[in-house]
Amino acid sequence: MKDINWISDAKVRLGYGMTGNNRVLDFAYLSSMQMYIYSGYSYGNNMEAGIIPNNLGNKDLRWETTEQADVGLDLGFLKNRITFTADYYKKNTRDLLLLATLPGSTGYLSGFRNVGKVSNQGLEFTLNTTNIQGKKFGWTSSFNISFNRNKVVQLNDDEPSLASRITWGNFNNAFPYIAIPGQPIAQFYGFLFDGVYQYSDFNKLPNGSYVLRDDVPNNTMPRANITPGHIKYKDINNDGQVDNNDLTIIGNPNPKHVGGFSNNFTYGGFDLNVFFQWSYGNDILNANRIEFEGGDVVRNYLNMFKSFENRWTPENQTNELYRVGGQGPQVYSSRTIEDGSYLRLKTVALGYTLPQSLMRRAKIKSLRIYAAAQNLNTWTNYSGLDPEVSVRHSALTPGFDWSAYPKARTLTVGLDLTL
């Protein structure tokens, strides 16, 4: 390599290792019982509290095991004014610690088991450059981007899928996530939004009422209960009705890539840092829209989003938002799945270091004055308050937005003083 002058550094890295994880509930290997509000019993004309079996113990419970292999390349160019790092990794995890659902015949609802396998693989790239290196002015940049793909390899007892439920507000009976072997660990699961039922979907009876036409599918509700303005879902299998056979993948919360771009400038005693970060290709389930766009009967439709103005009415027969009370059953649909991609101006920091000659007179080693701002601006098509959100975050339930506070925009001013 000594004859290749423009390459100043080159390194190939290989790595392999195994790690363990035991982060589940304490004493998860023991059977447990719990007192529920509904587990009471009658004794002596009184209602007494009762205890029922909860989780089935498993004395064979063991740690998860993760095997990971890495291949990396480090390159330096032009006396390391440009450095480049590339990494490929493959990670397989087996014996996953999962609170598995058990058959009702066992007398228990669930129990911790070592089941399933998942894999993660990806590429990571980092590029550092010294763009200008002068006596007074300097400029360096750092760019990084990561691509990760995860996949379910196996579930509990070779189950074909695993649905995960989210509890929030008054919406507790549906399962918006699903894990399927051969596909990403978590995907959004529900019905495909197909607009709103219009008058043309009905036959008008002599008494002035409307009956859904026989050639128009229902929306999982009884056909007699559907009226113009109700929400409409797509009949995927074309059997003339919408039911659980029409549930499908409606979004992917996993980004295609994430990254950051940082620039540092210096001029005399001044220094400036500007940092951007982004995520691209991930979806978000905006549950706020389910509640605040006309779906909350308990709230009596008070304090809705402004978009509620465009709800379906006989005078405003929109195909975008159902009428008051027309939200149908408690199910999830693609209507509230949104693109969560964003570019954020994360940090801008400006500082000034006073000259050494002035500091020596004051018997101070150094004094730097600075101001820094965080989360200055975000460019996104997401309609929620903040696209960087996941309020029920776990490996099985990412990208869920419900009543979350957005990242605060902050301004900090300070001094760095060394005596």
VMD Tcl script that draws the C-alpha trace (Angstrom):
set ca {
  {0.00 0.00 0.00}
  {2.98 2.37 0.43}
  {3.01 3.16 -3.30}
  {-0.64 4.30 -3.29}
  {-0.16 7.85 -2.08}
  {-3.79 8.92 -2.11}
  {-4.80 6.20 0.39}
  {-3.51 7.06 3.84}
  {-5.21 4.32 5.83}
  {-6.98 1.02 5.09}
  {-8.31 -1.59 7.47}
  {-10.58 -4.61 7.21}
  {-12.39 -5.69 10.38}
  {-14.07 -9.02 11.14}
  {-15.97 -9.85 14.28}
  {-18.17 -12.55 15.76}
  {-19.72 -12.91 19.18}
  {-22.59 -14.20 21.28}
  {-24.49 -12.26 23.94}
  {-27.32 -13.11 26.30}
  {-30.42 -11.27 27.53}
  {-32.53 -12.03 30.60}
  {-34.51 -8.80 30.84}
  {-38.00 -10.01 31.69}
  {-40.07 -9.83 34.86}
  {-38.39 -10.89 38.09}
  {-39.26 -14.49 39.04}
  {-40.73 -15.05 35.58}
  {-39.92 -18.76 35.91}
  {-42.44 -19.09 38.77}
  {-46.20 -19.42 38.45}
  {-48.08 -16.35 39.63}
  {-51.56 -15.46 40.81}
  {-53.25 -12.09 40.76}
  {-56.22 -10.36 42.34}
  {-58.51 -8.92 39.68}
  {-61.49 -6.66 40.18}
  {-63.63 -9.30 38.43}
  {-62.31 -12.27 40.39}
  {-64.54 -11.83 43.44}
  {-66.88 -14.40 44.91}
  {-69.91 -14.45 47.19}
  {-69.49 -15.62 50.79}
  {-71.84 -14.97 53.69}
  {-73.90 -12.53 51.64}
  {-70.76 -10.48 51.03}
  {-68.63 -9.98 47.95}
  {-65.11 -11.15 48.76}
  {-61.93 -10.55 46.78}
  {-60.59 -13.55 44.93}
  {-57.25 -14.55 43.44}
  {-56.96 -16.36 40.13}
  {-54.06 -18.00 38.25}
  {-52.23 -15.55 36.03}
  {-48.92 -16.66 34.47}
  {-47.79 -20.26 34.29}
  {-44.28 -20.83 35.59}
  {-41.50 -22.40 33.55}
  {-38.49 -23.81 35.41}
  {-36.75 -24.48 32.09}
  {-36.72 -20.74 31.23}
  {-33.30 -19.60 29.98}
  {-31.61 -16.53 28.55}
  {-32.08 -15.34 25.00}
  {-29.01 -15.86 22.81}
  {-27.88 -13.50 20.09}
  {-25.17 -14.38 17.59}
  {-23.72 -11.53 15.57}
  {-21.16 -11.36 12.79}
  {-19.67 -8.10 11.49}
  {-17.57 -7.16 8.48}
  {-16.14 -3.65 8.35}
  {-13.95 -1.51 6.12}
  {-12.10 1.67 7.18}
  {-10.48 3.89 4.56}
  {-8.58 7.16 4.78}
  {-7.73 9.43 1.84}
  {-5.48 12.47 1.32}
  {-3.75 12.24 4.69}
  {-7.05 11.33 6.34}
  {-8.80 14.50 5.26}
  {-11.46 12.09 4.04}
  {-12.32 8.98 6.05}
  {-14.92 6.39 5.15}
  {-16.30 3.53 7.24}
  {-18.62 0.78 6.04}
  {-20.08 -2.02 8.17}
  {-22.27 -5.01 7.41}
  {-23.77 -6.98 10.27}
  {-25.95 -10.06 10.60}
  {-27.60 -10.80 13.93}
  {-29.69 -13.87 14.80}
  {-31.56 -14.15 18.09}
  {-33.02 -17.43 19.32}
  {-34.88 -18.62 22.44}
  {-36.75 -15.32 22.61}
  {-38.27 -14.58 26.01}
  {-41.93 -14.19 25.10}
  {-45.04 -13.95 27.27}
  {-46.84 -16.54 25.16}
  {-50.61 -17.02 25.06}
  {-51.64 -20.42 26.43}
  {-54.70 -22.58 25.72}
  {-57.59 -21.93 28.07}
  {-57.54 -25.60 29.09}
  {-54.32 -24.94 31.07}
  {-56.15 -22.66 33.48}
  {-53.66 -19.85 32.78}
  {-53.80 -16.94 30.37}
  {-50.11 -16.79 29.55}
  {-46.63 -17.85 30.53}
  {-43.04 -16.95 29.72}
  {-41.42 -19.28 27.24}
  {-38.28 -19.44 25.13}
  {-39.85 -19.39 21.69}
  {-39.17 -18.01 18.27}
  {-36.27 -16.65 16.29}
  {-35.64 -13.26 14.71}
  {-32.88 -11.88 12.52}
  {-31.48 -8.41 11.88}
  {-29.07 -7.43 9.16}
  {-27.97 -4.11 7.84}
  {-25.44 -1.70 6.42}
  {-23.97 1.37 8.07}
  {-21.88 4.02 6.31}
  {-20.01 6.99 7.76}
  {-18.15 9.68 5.81}
  {-16.01 12.34 7.54}
  {-14.42 15.12 5.53}
  {-12.17 18.08 6.23}
  {-13.49 20.47 3.60}
  {-11.42 23.56 4.48}
  {-8.47 23.73 6.84}
  {-7.13 27.29 6.88}
  {-5.40 29.46 9.46}
  {-8.60 31.35 10.28}
  {-11.42 29.37 8.70}
  {-12.16 25.66 9.03}
  {-15.01 23.42 7.92}
  {-15.52 19.73 8.65}
  {-18.50 17.50 7.86}
  {-19.78 14.15 9.07}
  {-22.43 12.08 7.29}
  {-23.89 8.74 8.41}
  {-26.69 6.53 7.12}
  {-27.97 3.15 8.34}
  {-30.10 0.49 6.69}
  {-31.58 -2.24 8.89}
  {-33.91 -5.07 7.94}
  {-35.45 -7.29 10.60}
  {-37.39 -10.48 10.04}
  {-39.36 -13.02 12.05}
  {-37.83 -16.45 11.48}
  {-40.05 -18.50 13.78}
  {-42.88 -17.94 16.28}
  {-44.28 -19.90 19.21}
  {-44.82 -23.54 18.22}
  {-44.61 -22.58 14.53}
  {-47.64 -20.30 14.79}
  {-48.48 -18.64 11.43}
  {-48.72 -15.16 13.01}
  {-48.69 -13.20 16.26}
  {-51.08 -10.26 16.71}
  {-50.35 -7.55 19.30}
  {-52.93 -5.32 20.95}
  {-52.55 -1.68 21.97}
  {-54.60 -0.32 24.88}
  {-55.46 3.37 24.70}
  {-58.47 5.61 25.37}
  {-61.69 3.70 24.78}
  {-60.23 1.66 21.93}
  {-59.11 -1.64 23.45}
  {-60.51 -4.56 21.48}
  {-58.53 -4.56 18.22}
  {-55.03 -5.76 17.34}
  {-53.21 -3.22 15.11}
  {-49.90 -5.13 14.83}
  {-48.95 -8.50 13.40}
  {-45.74 -10.51 13.16}
  {-45.53 -13.11 10.38}
  {-42.59 -15.46 9.76}
  {-40.54 -14.28 6.82}
  {-41.68 -10.67 7.23}
  {-40.67 -7.71 9.47}
  {-41.09 -8.18 13.22}
  {-43.91 -5.64 13.39}
  {-46.34 -4.45 10.71}
  {-49.61 -2.56 10.92}
  {-52.63 -4.80 10.47}
  {-56.20 -3.82 9.66}
  {-58.68 -2.98 6.92}
  {-58.08 -0.95 3.78}
  {-60.01 2.33 3.94}
  {-62.30 2.60 0.92}
  {-63.94 5.97 1.46}
  {-67.45 6.66 2.72}
  {-70.82 5.13 1.84}
  {-72.70 7.49 -0.47}
  {-76.40 7.64 -1.37}
  {-75.59 5.79 -4.60}
  {-74.66 2.71 -2.50}
  {-78.25 2.39 -1.21}
  {-81.78 1.74 -2.39}
  {-84.26 4.30 -1.15}
  {-87.44 2.83 0.34}
  {-90.92 4.42 0.06}
  {-90.74 5.49 3.72}
  {-87.60 7.56 2.97}
  {-85.08 5.21 4.62}
  {-82.05 3.73 2.87}
  {-81.05 0.07 2.55}
  {-77.57 -0.99 1.42}
  {-77.62 -2.48 -2.05}
  {-76.99 -6.22 -2.30}
  {-73.95 -5.70 -4.56}
  {-72.25 -3.31 -2.06}
  {-70.18 -4.97 0.73}
  {-70.82 -4.12 4.37}
  {-68.16 -2.70 6.73}
  {-68.20 -5.58 9.30}
  {-71.44 -4.12 10.73}
  {-74.90 -5.62 10.09}
  {-76.07 -4.32 6.72}
  {-79.28 -2.90 8.22}
  {-77.24 -0.63 10.53}
  {-75.23 1.02 7.73}
  {-76.44 4.39 6.48}
  {-75.05 7.01 4.06}
  {-71.97 8.61 5.57}
  {-70.67 5.49 7.36}
  {-67.02 4.52 6.93}
  {-66.31 1.99 4.19}
  {-63.64 -0.74 3.94}
  {-62.35 -2.68 0.95}
  {-63.65 -6.19 0.27}
  {-60.28 -7.76 -0.61}
  {-61.44 -11.30 -1.36}
  {-64.55 -10.11 -3.26}
  {-66.96 -12.33 -1.34}
  {-69.50 -9.53 -0.92}
  {-68.84 -8.80 2.73}
  {-66.09 -7.26 4.84}
  {-64.96 -9.46 7.73}
  {-61.76 -10.77 9.30}
  {-60.87 -12.45 6.00}
  {-60.26 -8.95 4.62}
  {-57.69 -7.97 7.25}
  {-54.32 -7.25 5.66}
  {-50.99 -5.46 6.09}
  {-51.72 -1.72 6.04}
  {-48.30 -0.25 6.88}
  {-44.72 -0.81 7.98}
  {-43.36 1.11 11.01}
  {-39.76 0.19 10.18}
  {-37.78 2.91 8.34}
  {-35.91 2.13 5.14}
  {-33.00 4.18 6.42}
  {-32.07 6.70 9.12}
  {-29.15 9.07 9.28}
  {-27.56 12.34 10.23}
  {-25.49 15.14 8.71}
  {-23.32 17.42 10.84}
  {-21.18 20.42 9.88}
  {-18.67 22.25 12.06}
  {-17.34 25.69 11.15}
  {-14.61 27.73 12.85}
  {-13.52 31.29 12.16}
  {-11.13 33.00 14.53}
  {-12.64 32.48 17.96}
  {-16.08 31.57 16.61}
  {-17.39 28.01 16.25}
  {-20.68 26.84 14.72}
  {-22.27 23.39 14.63}
  {-25.31 22.54 12.48}
  {-26.78 19.04 12.76}
  {-29.61 17.44 10.74}
  {-31.20 14.03 11.35}
  {-33.77 12.08 9.38}
  {-35.84 8.94 9.06}
  {-37.26 7.73 5.75}
  {-39.85 5.16 4.74}
  {-41.52 4.39 8.09}
  {-45.25 4.55 8.74}
  {-47.02 5.86 11.85}
  {-50.43 4.87 13.21}
  {-51.96 8.23 14.13}
  {-54.51 7.16 16.74}
  {-55.19 10.81 17.58}
  {-57.18 11.05 14.34}
  {-59.35 8.08 15.34}
  {-60.44 9.97 18.44}
  {-60.42 13.60 17.30}
  {-61.82 13.28 13.79}
  {-65.22 12.07 14.86}
  {-64.64 8.70 16.47}
  {-65.16 9.39 20.16}
  {-68.76 9.01 21.32}
  {-67.70 9.38 24.97}
  {-66.29 12.85 24.19}
  {-69.62 13.78 22.54}
  {-67.64 15.09 19.58}
  {-66.30 18.07 21.51}
  {-62.90 19.64 20.85}
  {-62.29 17.86 17.55}
  {-59.52 18.52 15.03}
  {-60.22 21.20 12.43}
  {-60.46 18.41 9.83}
  {-63.75 17.43 11.56}
  {-65.32 20.35 9.66}
  {-65.00 18.29 6.47}
  {-67.00 15.34 7.82}
  {-69.70 13.79 5.64}
  {-73.07 15.51 5.74}
  {-75.95 15.50 3.23}
  {-74.71 18.95 2.17}
  {-71.02 17.92 2.13}
  {-70.88 14.41 0.70}
  {-67.12 13.99 1.08}
  {-65.41 10.67 0.50}
  {-62.63 11.38 3.02}
  {-64.22 11.54 6.48}
  {-67.34 9.77 7.74}
  {-70.37 11.43 9.29}
  {-70.93 11.97 13.02}
  {-71.35 8.52 14.55}
  {-70.31 6.83 11.31}
  {-67.00 5.41 12.52}
  {-68.40 1.87 12.68}
  {-66.83 -0.85 14.85}
  {-63.59 -0.62 16.80}
  {-61.15 -1.61 14.07}
  {-57.98 -0.13 12.59}
  {-57.70 0.87 8.97}
  {-55.27 2.43 6.53}
  {-57.12 5.75 6.91}
  {-54.95 6.73 9.88}
  {-51.68 5.17 8.66}
  {-49.37 8.02 7.64}
  {-45.89 8.46 6.23}
  {-43.59 9.20 9.19}
  {-40.56 10.29 7.14}
  {-38.96 13.52 8.32}
  {-35.90 15.75 8.13}
  {-35.17 17.67 11.33}
  {-32.82 20.55 12.04}
  {-31.82 19.01 15.34}
  {-29.10 21.30 16.66}
  {-27.56 24.69 15.92}
  {-24.84 25.78 18.35}
  {-22.81 28.99 18.09}
  {-19.92 29.84 20.39}
  {-17.15 32.38 20.81}
  {-13.89 31.79 22.70}
  {-12.34 34.99 23.97}
  {-8.69 35.63 22.95}
  {-5.97 34.15 25.15}
  {-4.21 37.50 25.47}
  {-7.28 39.03 27.05}
  {-7.84 36.03 29.33}
  {-4.26 36.09 30.65}
  {-4.78 39.62 31.92}
  {-7.83 38.44 33.84}
  {-5.94 35.35 35.04}
  {-8.41 33.05 33.32}
  {-7.31 30.05 31.25}
  {-10.26 30.12 28.87}
  {-13.74 31.57 28.51}
  {-16.26 30.51 25.89}
  {-19.71 32.04 25.42}
  {-22.26 29.94 23.56}
  {-25.89 29.64 22.52}
  {-27.49 26.40 21.35}
  {-30.94 25.64 19.94}
  {-32.58 22.21 19.68}
  {-35.35 21.00 17.35}
  {-35.57 24.21 15.37}
  {-37.58 22.92 12.43}
  {-38.97 19.64 11.04}
  {-39.91 18.95 7.43}
  {-42.49 16.17 7.18}
  {-45.82 15.20 5.65}
  {-46.99 13.68 8.93}
  {-50.10 15.45 10.23}
  {-49.37 14.79 13.92}
  {-47.40 16.95 16.31}
  {-44.12 15.07 15.97}
  {-43.09 12.29 13.54}
  {-40.43 11.06 15.97}
  {-42.97 9.26 18.15}
  {-43.66 5.79 19.53}
  {-45.71 5.89 22.75}
  {-46.27 2.11 23.08}
  {-42.78 1.27 21.94}
  {-41.60 -2.32 21.90}
  {-40.19 -4.60 19.23}
  {-43.75 -5.74 18.44}
  {-45.52 -2.34 18.68}
  {-43.44 0.55 17.27}
  {-44.65 3.74 15.59}
  {-47.86 4.32 17.58}
  {-48.94 7.93 18.23}
  {-51.51 8.69 20.90}
  {-51.53 11.82 23.08}
  {-47.75 12.25 22.88}
  {-45.92 15.47 23.68}
  {-43.78 16.68 20.77}
  {-40.06 17.29 21.13}
  {-39.57 20.67 22.78}
  {-37.84 23.50 20.93}
  {-35.21 24.74 23.39}
  {-32.68 27.55 23.55}
  {-29.67 27.38 25.86}
  {-27.21 30.18 26.62}
  {-24.14 29.62 28.77}
  {-20.49 30.08 29.64}
  {-17.58 27.61 29.70}
  {-15.06 28.99 32.18}
  {-11.70 27.47 33.10}
  {-9.68 29.17 35.84}
}
mol new
graphics top color blue
foreach p $ca { graphics top sphere $p radius 0.5 }
foreach p [lrange $ca 0 end-1] q [lrange $ca 1 end] { graphics top cylinder $p $q radius 0.2 }
display resetview
